[in-house]
């Protein structure tokens, strides 16, 4: 299976920077895992945005898009609760 490149939008980077270090590390590990498997266990397809998915990391959600043609995972949003 090919490895994807992960890109994090500035708004998601800002949200990540505001989190406590242990939580941020957990989310970064999840994002790095998306490079290997962009469809991990527990992922959900979102409606309304093309190629958009959500994956949980504890109480946090990572919203991302997959561009399979260029092997890119773009992290759009990071936050608590039900993001959409």
DOSETOR-589746 format. One record per atom (N, C-alpha, C, CB): chain; residue in three letters; residue number from 1; atom name; x, y, z. Coordinates in nm, 2 decimals. Glycine has a CB too. Layout:
N
- A, ALA, NUM, CA, X, Y, Z;
...
END
This chain:
84
- A, UNK, 1, N, 0.08, -0.12, 0.00;
- A, UNK, 1, CA, 0.00, 0.00, 0.00;
- A, UNK, 1, C, 0.09, 0.13, 0.00;
- A, UNK, 1, CB, -0.10, 0.00, 0.12;
- A, UNK, 2, N, 0.06, 0.22, -0.09;
- A, UNK, 2, CA, 0.14, 0.34, -0.09;
- A, UNK, 2, C, 0.12, 0.43, 0.03;
- A, UNK, 2, CB, 0.11, 0.42, -0.22;
- A, UNK, 3, N, 0.22, 0.51, 0.06;
- A, UNK, 3, CA, 0.22, 0.61, 0.17;
- A, UNK, 3, C, 0.16, 0.74, 0.12;
- A, UNK, 3, CB, 0.36, 0.62, 0.24;
- A, UNK, 4, N, 0.07, 0.80, 0.19;
- A, UNK, 4, CA, 0.01, 0.93, 0.16;
- A, UNK, 4, C, 0.09, 1.04, 0.23;
- A, UNK, 4, CB, -0.13, 0.93, 0.20;
- A, UNK, 5, N, 0.09, 1.15, 0.17;
- A, UNK, 5, CA, 0.15, 1.27, 0.23;
- A, UNK, 5, C, 0.04, 1.34, 0.32;
- A, UNK, 5, CB, 0.21, 1.37, 0.13;
- A, UNK, 6, N, 0.07, 1.39, 0.44;
- A, UNK, 6, CA, -0.03, 1.45, 0.51;
- A, UNK, 6, C, -0.01, 1.60, 0.51;
- A, UNK, 6, CB, -0.04, 1.40, 0.66;
- A, UNK, 7, N, -0.11, 1.68, 0.48;
- A, UNK, 7, CA, -0.11, 1.83, 0.49;
- A, UNK, 7, C, -0.21, 1.87, 0.60;
- A, UNK, 7, CB, -0.14, 1.89, 0.35;
- A, UNK, 8, N, -0.17, 1.96, 0.68;
- A, UNK, 8, CA, -0.26, 2.02, 0.78;
- A, UNK, 8, C, -0.28, 2.16, 0.75;
- A, UNK, 8, CB, -0.20, 2.00, 0.93;
- A, UNK, 9, N, -0.41, 2.20, 0.74;
- A, UNK, 9, CA, -0.45, 2.33, 0.71;
- A, UNK, 9, C, -0.41, 2.42, 0.83;
- A, UNK, 9, CB, -0.60, 2.35, 0.68;
- A, UNK, 10, N, -0.38, 2.55, 0.80;
- A, UNK, 10, CA, -0.34, 2.64, 0.91;
- A, UNK, 10, C, -0.44, 2.65, 1.03;
- A, UNK, 10, CB, -0.32, 2.78, 0.86;
- A, UNK, 11, N, -0.57, 2.64, 1.00;
- A, UNK, 11, CA, -0.67, 2.65, 1.11;
- A, UNK, 11, C, -0.66, 2.52, 1.20;
- A, UNK, 11, CB, -0.81, 2.66, 1.05;
- A, UNK, 12, N, -0.63, 2.41, 1.14;
- A, UNK, 12, CA, -0.62, 2.28, 1.21;
- A, UNK, 12, C, -0.49, 2.29, 1.29;
- A, UNK, 12, CB, -0.62, 2.16, 1.12;
- A, UNK, 13, N, -0.38, 2.34, 1.24;
- A, UNK, 13, CA, -0.25, 2.36, 1.31;
- A, UNK, 13, C, -0.27, 2.45, 1.43;
- A, UNK, 13, CB, -0.14, 2.41, 1.22;
- A, UNK, 14, N, -0.35, 2.55, 1.41;
- A, UNK, 14, CA, -0.37, 2.65, 1.52;
- A, UNK, 14, C, -0.45, 2.58, 1.64;
- A, UNK, 14, CB, -0.45, 2.77, 1.47;
- A, UNK, 15, N, -0.55, 2.50, 1.60;
- A, UNK, 15, CA, -0.63, 2.43, 1.70;
- A, UNK, 15, C, -0.54, 2.33, 1.77;
- A, UNK, 15, CB, -0.75, 2.36, 1.63;
- A, UNK, 16, N, -0.46, 2.26, 1.70;
- A, UNK, 16, CA, -0.36, 2.16, 1.76;
- A, UNK, 16, C, -0.27, 2.23, 1.85;
- A, UNK, 16, CB, -0.29, 2.09, 1.65;
- A, UNK, 17, N, -0.22, 2.34, 1.82;
- A, UNK, 17, CA, -0.13, 2.42, 1.90;
- A, UNK, 17, C, -0.19, 2.46, 2.04;
- A, UNK, 17, CB, -0.08, 2.54, 1.83;
- A, UNK, 18, N, -0.32, 2.47, 2.05;
- A, UNK, 18, CA, -0.38, 2.52, 2.17;
- A, UNK, 18, C, -0.41, 2.40, 2.27;
- A, UNK, 18, CB, -0.51, 2.59, 2.13;
- A, UNK, 19, N, -0.39, 2.28, 2.22;
- A, UNK, 19, CA, -0.42, 2.16, 2.31;
- A, UNK, 19, C, -0.31, 2.13, 2.40;
- A, UNK, 19, CB, -0.45, 2.04, 2.22;
- A, UNK, 20, N, -0.34, 2.06, 2.51;
- A, UNK, 20, CA, -0.24, 2.01, 2.60;
- A, UNK, 20, C, -0.15, 1.92, 2.53;
- A, UNK, 20, CB, -0.31, 1.95, 2.73;
- A, UNK, 21, N, -0.03, 1.91, 2.57;
- A, UNK, 21, CA, 0.07, 1.84, 2.50;
- A, UNK, 21, C, 0.04, 1.69, 2.48;
- A, UNK, 21, CB, 0.21, 1.85, 2.57;
- A, UNK, 22, N, -0.01, 1.62, 2.59;
- A, UNK, 22, CA, -0.04, 1.47, 2.57;
- A, UNK, 22, C, -0.15, 1.45, 2.47;
- A, UNK, 22, CB, -0.08, 1.41, 2.70;
- A, UNK, 23, N, -0.25, 1.54, 2.47;
- A, UNK, 23, CA, -0.36, 1.53, 2.37;
- A, UNK, 23, C, -0.31, 1.56, 2.23;
- A, UNK, 23, CB, -0.48, 1.62, 2.41;
- A, UNK, 24, N, -0.23, 1.66, 2.22;
- A, UNK, 24, CA, -0.18, 1.70, 2.08;
- A, UNK, 24, C, -0.09, 1.58, 2.03;
- A, UNK, 24, CB, -0.09, 1.83, 2.10;
- A, UNK, 25, N, -0.01, 1.52, 2.11;
- A, UNK, 25, CA, 0.07, 1.41, 2.07;
- A, UNK, 25, C, -0.01, 1.29, 2.02;
- A, UNK, 25, CB, 0.17, 1.36, 2.18;
- A, UNK, 26, N, -0.12, 1.26, 2.09;
- A, UNK, 26, CA, -0.21, 1.16, 2.05;
- A, UNK, 26, C, -0.27, 1.19, 1.91;
- A, UNK, 26, CB, -0.32, 1.14, 2.16;
- A, UNK, 27, N, -0.31, 1.31, 1.89;
- A, UNK, 27, CA, -0.37, 1.35, 1.77;
- A, UNK, 27, C, -0.27, 1.34, 1.65;
- A, UNK, 27, CB, -0.44, 1.49, 1.78;
- A, UNK, 28, N, -0.15, 1.39, 1.68;
- A, UNK, 28, CA, -0.04, 1.38, 1.58;
- A, UNK, 28, C, -0.01, 1.24, 1.54;
- A, UNK, 28, CB, 0.09, 1.45, 1.63;
- A, UNK, 29, N, -0.01, 1.15, 1.64;
- A, UNK, 29, CA, 0.01, 1.01, 1.60;
- A, UNK, 29, C, -0.11, 0.96, 1.51;
- A, UNK, 29, CB, 0.01, 0.92, 1.73;
- A, UNK, 30, N, -0.23, 1.00, 1.54;
- A, UNK, 30, CA, -0.34, 0.96, 1.46;
- A, UNK, 30, C, -0.33, 1.01, 1.32;
- A, UNK, 30, CB, -0.48, 1.00, 1.52;
- A, UNK, 31, N, -0.29, 1.14, 1.30;
- A, UNK, 31, CA, -0.27, 1.20, 1.17;
- A, UNK, 31, C, -0.15, 1.13, 1.10;
- A, UNK, 31, CB, -0.24, 1.35, 1.19;
- A, UNK, 32, N, -0.05, 1.10, 1.17;
- A, UNK, 32, CA, 0.06, 1.03, 1.10;
- A, UNK, 32, C, 0.02, 0.89, 1.06;
- A, UNK, 32, CB, 0.18, 1.01, 1.20;
- A, UNK, 33, N, -0.07, 0.83, 1.13;
- A, UNK, 33, CA, -0.13, 0.70, 1.09;
- A, UNK, 33, C, -0.21, 0.70, 0.97;
- A, UNK, 33, CB, -0.21, 0.64, 1.20;
- A, UNK, 34, N, -0.27, 0.82, 0.94;
- A, UNK, 34, CA, -0.35, 0.84, 0.82;
- A, UNK, 34, C, -0.27, 0.83, 0.69;
- A, UNK, 34, CB, -0.43, 0.97, 0.82;
- A, UNK, 35, N, -0.14, 0.86, 0.71;
- A, UNK, 35, CA, -0.05, 0.85, 0.59;
- A, UNK, 35, C, -0.03, 0.71, 0.55;
- A, UNK, 35, CB, 0.09, 0.92, 0.63;
- A, UNK, 36, N, -0.04, 0.62, 0.64;
- A, UNK, 36, CA, -0.02, 0.48, 0.61;
- A, UNK, 36, C, -0.16, 0.41, 0.57;
- A, UNK, 36, CB, 0.04, 0.40, 0.73;
- A, UNK, 37, N, -0.26, 0.45, 0.65;
- A, UNK, 37, CA, -0.40, 0.40, 0.63;
- A, UNK, 37, C, -0.50, 0.51, 0.64;
- A, UNK, 37, CB, -0.43, 0.28, 0.72;
- A, UNK, 38, N, -0.54, 0.57, 0.53;
- A, UNK, 38, CA, -0.63, 0.68, 0.54;
- A, UNK, 38, C, -0.78, 0.64, 0.57;
- A, UNK, 38, CB, -0.63, 0.76, 0.41;
- A, UNK, 39, N, -0.80, 0.51, 0.58;
- A, UNK, 39, CA, -0.93, 0.46, 0.62;
- A, UNK, 39, C, -0.92, 0.37, 0.74;
- A, UNK, 39, CB, -0.99, 0.38, 0.50;
- A, UNK, 40, N, -0.88, 0.43, 0.86;
- A, UNK, 40, CA, -0.85, 0.34, 0.97;
- A, UNK, 40, C, -0.98, 0.29, 1.04;
- A, UNK, 40, CB, -0.77, 0.42, 1.08;
- A, UNK, 41, N, -0.97, 0.20, 1.13;
- A, UNK, 41, CA, -1.09, 0.15, 1.20;
- A, UNK, 41, C, -1.16, 0.27, 1.27;
- A, UNK, 41, CB, -1.04, 0.04, 1.30;
- A, UNK, 42, N, -1.29, 0.27, 1.25;
- A, UNK, 42, CA, -1.37, 0.38, 1.32;
- A, UNK, 42, C, -1.39, 0.50, 1.24;
- A, UNK, 42, CB, -1.31, 0.41, 1.44;
- A, UNK, 43, N, -1.33, 0.51, 1.11;
- A, UNK, 43, CA, -1.35, 0.63, 1.04;
- A, UNK, 43, C, -1.50, 0.64, 0.99;
- A, UNK, 43, CB, -1.25, 0.64, 0.92;
- A, UNK, 44, N, -1.54, 0.76, 0.96;
- A, UNK, 44, CA, -1.68, 0.79, 0.91;
- A, UNK, 44, C, -1.67, 0.88, 0.79;
- A, UNK, 44, CB, -1.77, 0.85, 1.02;
- A, UNK, 45, N, -1.75, 0.85, 0.69;
- A, UNK, 45, CA, -1.76, 0.93, 0.57;
- A, UNK, 45, C, -1.86, 1.04, 0.60;
- A, UNK, 45, CB, -1.81, 0.85, 0.44;
- A, UNK, 46, N, -1.82, 1.17, 0.57;
- A, UNK, 46, CA, -1.90, 1.28, 0.60;
- A, UNK, 46, C, -1.98, 1.32, 0.47;
- A, UNK, 46, CB, -1.82, 1.40, 0.65;
- A, UNK, 47, N, -2.10, 1.37, 0.49;
- A, UNK, 47, CA, -2.18, 1.42, 0.38;
- A, UNK, 47, C, -2.16, 1.57, 0.36;
- A, UNK, 47, CB, -2.33, 1.39, 0.39;
- A, UNK, 48, N, -2.17, 1.62, 0.24;
- A, UNK, 48, CA, -2.16, 1.76, 0.22;
- A, UNK, 48, C, -2.02, 1.81, 0.17;
- A, UNK, 48, CB, -2.19, 1.83, 0.35;
- A, UNK, 49, N, -1.92, 1.73, 0.20;
- A, UNK, 49, CA, -1.79, 1.77, 0.15;
- A, UNK, 49, C, -1.73, 1.65, 0.07;
- A, UNK, 49, CB, -1.69, 1.81, 0.27;
- A, UNK, 50, N, -1.69, 1.67, -0.05;
- A, UNK, 50, CA, -1.63, 1.56, -0.13;
- A, UNK, 50, C, -1.51, 1.50, -0.06;
- A, UNK, 50, CB, -1.60, 1.61, -0.27;
- A, UNK, 51, N, -1.51, 1.37, -0.06;
- A, UNK, 51, CA, -1.39, 1.29, 0.00;
- A, UNK, 51, C, -1.36, 1.33, 0.14;
- A, UNK, 51, CB, -1.27, 1.32, -0.09;
- A, UNK, 52, N, -1.46, 1.36, 0.22;
- A, UNK, 52, CA, -1.43, 1.40, 0.36;
- A, UNK, 52, C, -1.46, 1.29, 0.46;
- A, UNK, 52, CB, -1.51, 1.53, 0.40;
- A, UNK, 53, N, -1.38, 1.28, 0.56;
- A, UNK, 53, CA, -1.40, 1.17, 0.66;
- A, UNK, 53, C, -1.37, 1.23, 0.80;
- A, UNK, 53, CB, -1.30, 1.06, 0.63;
- A, UNK, 54, N, -1.41, 1.15, 0.90;
- A, UNK, 54, CA, -1.39, 1.19, 1.04;
- A, UNK, 54, C, -1.33, 1.07, 1.11;
- A, UNK, 54, CB, -1.52, 1.24, 1.10;
- A, UNK, 55, N, -1.24, 1.09, 1.20;
- A, UNK, 55, CA, -1.19, 0.99, 1.28;
- A, UNK, 55, C, -1.17, 1.04, 1.42;
- A, UNK, 55, CB, -1.05, 0.93, 1.23;
- A, UNK, 56, N, -1.20, 0.96, 1.52;
- A, UNK, 56, CA, -1.19, 1.00, 1.66;
- A, UNK, 56, C, -1.06, 0.97, 1.72;
- A, UNK, 56, CB, -1.30, 0.93, 1.74;
- A, UNK, 57, N, -1.02, 1.05, 1.81;
- A, UNK, 57, CA, -0.90, 1.03, 1.89;
- A, UNK, 57, C, -0.94, 1.08, 2.03;
- A, UNK, 57, CB, -0.77, 1.11, 1.84;
- A, UNK, 58, N, -0.98, 0.98, 2.11;
- A, UNK, 58, CA, -1.04, 1.02, 2.25;
- A, UNK, 58, C, -1.17, 1.10, 2.23;
- A, UNK, 58, CB, -0.94, 1.10, 2.33;
- A, UNK, 59, N, -1.17, 1.21, 2.29;
- A, UNK, 59, CA, -1.29, 1.30, 2.28;
- A, UNK, 59, C, -1.28, 1.39, 2.16;
- A, UNK, 59, CB, -1.31, 1.38, 2.40;
- A, UNK, 60, N, -1.17, 1.39, 2.09;
- A, UNK, 60, CA, -1.14, 1.48, 1.98;
- A, UNK, 60, C, -1.17, 1.41, 1.84;
- A, UNK, 60, CB, -1.00, 1.53, 1.98;
- A, UNK, 61, N, -1.21, 1.50, 1.75;
- A, UNK, 61, CA, -1.23, 1.45, 1.61;
- A, UNK, 61, C, -1.13, 1.52, 1.51;
- A, UNK, 61, CB, -1.38, 1.49, 1.57;
- A, UNK, 62, N, -1.09, 1.44, 1.42;
- A, UNK, 62, CA, -1.00, 1.49, 1.31;
- A, UNK, 62, C, -1.08, 1.48, 1.18;
- A, UNK, 62, CB, -0.86, 1.42, 1.30;
- A, UNK, 63, N, -1.11, 1.59, 1.12;
- A, UNK, 63, CA, -1.18, 1.59, 0.99;
- A, UNK, 63, C, -1.07, 1.61, 0.88;
- A, UNK, 63, CB, -1.28, 1.71, 0.98;
- A, UNK, 64, N, -1.08, 1.52, 0.78;
- A, UNK, 64, CA, -0.98, 1.52, 0.68;
- A, UNK, 64, C, -1.04, 1.48, 0.54;
- A, UNK, 64, CB, -0.87, 1.42, 0.71;
- A, UNK, 65, N, -0.97, 1.52, 0.44;
- A, UNK, 65, CA, -1.01, 1.48, 0.30;
- A, UNK, 65, C, -0.90, 1.39, 0.24;
- A, UNK, 65, CB, -1.03, 1.61, 0.21;
- A, UNK, 66, N, -0.94, 1.30, 0.16;
- A, UNK, 66, CA, -0.84, 1.21, 0.09;
- A, UNK, 66, C, -0.84, 1.24, -0.06;
- A, UNK, 66, CB, -0.88, 1.06, 0.12;
- A, UNK, 67, N, -0.72, 1.26, -0.11;
- A, UNK, 67, CA, -0.70, 1.28, -0.25;
- A, UNK, 67, C, -0.62, 1.16, -0.30;
- A, UNK, 67, CB, -0.63, 1.42, -0.29;
- A, UNK, 68, N, -0.68, 1.05, -0.34;
- A, UNK, 68, CA, -0.62, 0.93, -0.37;
- A, UNK, 68, C, -0.53, 0.94, -0.50;
- A, UNK, 68, CB, -0.72, 0.82, -0.39;
- A, UNK, 69, N, -0.58, 1.03, -0.59;
- A, UNK, 69, CA, -0.50, 1.04, -0.72;
- A, UNK, 69, C, -0.36, 1.10, -0.70;
- A, UNK, 69, CB, -0.58, 1.13, -0.81;
- A, UNK, 70, N, -0.34, 1.18, -0.60;
- A, UNK, 70, CA, -0.21, 1.24, -0.57;
- A, UNK, 70, C, -0.15, 1.20, -0.44;
- A, UNK, 70, CB, -0.22, 1.39, -0.57;
- A, UNK, 71, N, -0.22, 1.10, -0.37;
- A, UNK, 71, CA, -0.18, 1.04, -0.24;
- A, UNK, 71, C, -0.15, 1.15, -0.14;
- A, UNK, 71, CB, -0.05, 0.96, -0.26;
- A, UNK, 72, N, -0.26, 1.23, -0.11;
- A, UNK, 72, CA, -0.26, 1.33, -0.01;
- A, UNK, 72, C, -0.37, 1.32, 0.08;
- A, UNK, 72, CB, -0.25, 1.47, -0.08;
- A, UNK, 73, N, -0.35, 1.33, 0.21;
- A, UNK, 73, CA, -0.45, 1.34, 0.32;
- A, UNK, 73, C, -0.44, 1.48, 0.37;
- A, UNK, 73, CB, -0.43, 1.23, 0.43;
- A, UNK, 74, N, -0.55, 1.56, 0.36;
- A, UNK, 74, CA, -0.55, 1.70, 0.40;
- A, UNK, 74, C, -0.64, 1.71, 0.53;
- A, UNK, 74, CB, -0.60, 1.79, 0.29;
- A, UNK, 75, N, -0.57, 1.75, 0.64;
- A, UNK, 75, CA, -0.65, 1.76, 0.77;
- A, UNK, 75, C, -0.71, 1.90, 0.76;
- A, UNK, 75, CB, -0.55, 1.75, 0.89;
- A, UNK, 76, N, -0.84, 1.90, 0.78;
- A, UNK, 76, CA, -0.92, 2.03, 0.77;
- A, UNK, 76, C, -0.95, 2.09, 0.90;
- A, UNK, 76, CB, -1.05, 2.00, 0.70;
- A, UNK, 77, N, -0.99, 2.01, 1.00;
- A, UNK, 77, CA, -1.03, 2.06, 1.13;
- A, UNK, 77, C, -1.00, 1.96, 1.24;
- A, UNK, 77, CB, -1.18, 2.08, 1.13;
- A, UNK, 78, N, -0.97, 2.01, 1.36;
- A, UNK, 78, CA, -0.94, 1.93, 1.48;
- A, UNK, 78, C, -1.02, 2.00, 1.59;
- A, UNK, 78, CB, -0.79, 1.92, 1.51;
- A, UNK, 79, N, -1.10, 1.92, 1.66;
- A, UNK, 79, CA, -1.18, 1.98, 1.77;
- A, UNK, 79, C, -1.25, 1.88, 1.85;
- A, UNK, 79, CB, -1.28, 2.08, 1.72;
- A, UNK, 80, N, -1.32, 1.92, 1.96;
- A, UNK, 80, CA, -1.40, 1.84, 2.04;
- A, UNK, 80, C, -1.54, 1.81, 1.99;
- A, UNK, 80, CB, -1.42, 1.91, 2.18;
- A, UNK, 81, N, -1.59, 1.70, 2.03;
- A, UNK, 81, CA, -1.73, 1.67, 1.99;
- A, UNK, 81, C, -1.76, 1.64, 1.85;
- A, UNK, 81, CB, -1.82, 1.79, 2.03;
- A, UNK, 82, N, -1.88, 1.66, 1.81;
- A, UNK, 82, CA, -1.92, 1.63, 1.67;
- A, UNK, 82, C, -1.90, 1.74, 1.58;
- A, UNK, 82, CB, -2.07, 1.59, 1.67;
- A, UNK, 83, N, -1.78, 1.73, 1.51;
- A, UNK, 83, CA, -1.75, 1.83, 1.41;
- A, UNK, 83, C, -1.81, 1.79, 1.27;
- A, UNK, 83, CB, -1.60, 1.85, 1.40;
- A, UNK, 84, N, -1.85, 1.89, 1.20;
- A, UNK, 84, CA, -1.89, 1.87, 1.06;
- A, UNK, 84, C, -1.88, 1.99, 0.98;
- A, UNK, 84, CB, -2.04, 1.82, 1.05;
END
